[in-house]
Amino acid sequence: MLAALLSRKVGTRALRYISVAGVVKLALVVGDVLTAPQFGLSYQEFANYLFSLWAYDLLVVSQVGIATSAYA
């Protein structure tokens, strides 16, 4: 992917699709908080737990990066 971006073989349409996929994935990742009742936790407790994990934080940040990649 990086090589294609550097050689400009990926058009703006493809970058928009990647951006949309990033937004959808970000919505799914943040939507994980809605599964809190299955674990016997409140939404706030589960959100605090998830966002205390560095890997989860990195996933959220990377999805924001992907979602904004079409605009860079």
C-alpha positions as CSV (number, residue, x, y, z in Angstrom):
1,M,0.0,0.0,0.0
2,L,2.8,2.4,0.9
3,A,4.6,1.7,-2.3
4,A,1.4,2.3,-4.3
5,L,0.9,5.6,-2.5
6,L,4.4,6.7,-3.2
7,S,4.2,5.8,-6.9
8,R,0.8,7.5,-7.1
9,K,-1.0,4.5,-8.6
10,V,-3.8,4.7,-6.0
11,G,-6.3,7.3,-7.0
12,T,-8.3,9.6,-4.8
13,R,-11.3,7.3,-5.1
14,A,-9.4,4.4,-3.6
15,L,-8.2,6.7,-0.8
16,R,-11.8,7.7,0.0
17,Y,-12.8,4.0,0.2
18,I,-10.0,3.4,2.6
19,S,-11.1,6.5,4.6
20,V,-14.7,5.2,4.8
21,A,-13.4,1.8,5.9
22,G,-11.4,3.5,8.6
23,V,-14.5,5.4,9.8
24,V,-16.6,2.2,9.9
25,K,-13.9,0.3,11.7
26,L,-13.6,3.1,14.2
27,A,-17.3,3.0,14.8
28,L,-17.1,-0.7,15.5
29,V,-14.1,-0.4,17.8
30,V,-15.8,2.4,19.8
31,G,-19.0,0.4,19.7
32,D,-17.3,-2.3,21.7
33,V,-18.3,-0.3,24.8
34,L,-21.9,-1.3,24.1
35,T,-21.1,-4.9,25.0
36,A,-20.5,-3.9,28.7
37,P,-23.6,-5.5,30.1
38,Q,-22.5,-8.9,28.8
39,F,-19.6,-8.7,31.2
40,G,-21.6,-7.4,34.1
41,L,-20.1,-3.9,33.9
42,S,-21.6,-0.5,33.4
43,Y,-20.7,1.3,30.2
44,Q,-18.5,3.8,32.0
45,E,-16.6,1.0,33.8
46,F,-16.0,-0.9,30.6
47,A,-15.0,2.2,28.7
48,N,-12.5,3.0,31.4
49,Y,-11.1,-0.5,31.2
50,L,-10.8,-0.5,27.4
51,F,-9.2,2.9,27.2
52,S,-6.7,1.9,29.9
53,L,-5.3,-0.7,27.5
54,W,-2.4,0.7,25.4
55,A,-3.2,-1.7,22.5
56,Y,-6.9,-0.5,22.4
57,D,-5.7,3.2,22.4
58,L,-3.3,2.4,19.6
59,L,-6.1,0.8,17.6
60,V,-8.4,3.8,18.0
61,V,-5.6,6.2,17.0
62,S,-4.6,4.1,14.0
63,Q,-8.2,4.1,12.8
64,V,-8.5,7.8,13.1
65,G,-5.3,8.0,11.0
66,I,-6.7,5.7,8.4
67,A,-10.0,7.7,8.3
68,T,-8.1,10.9,7.7
69,S,-5.6,9.5,5.2
70,A,-7.6,10.7,2.2
71,Y,-7.4,14.3,3.4
72,A,-3.6,14.3,4.1
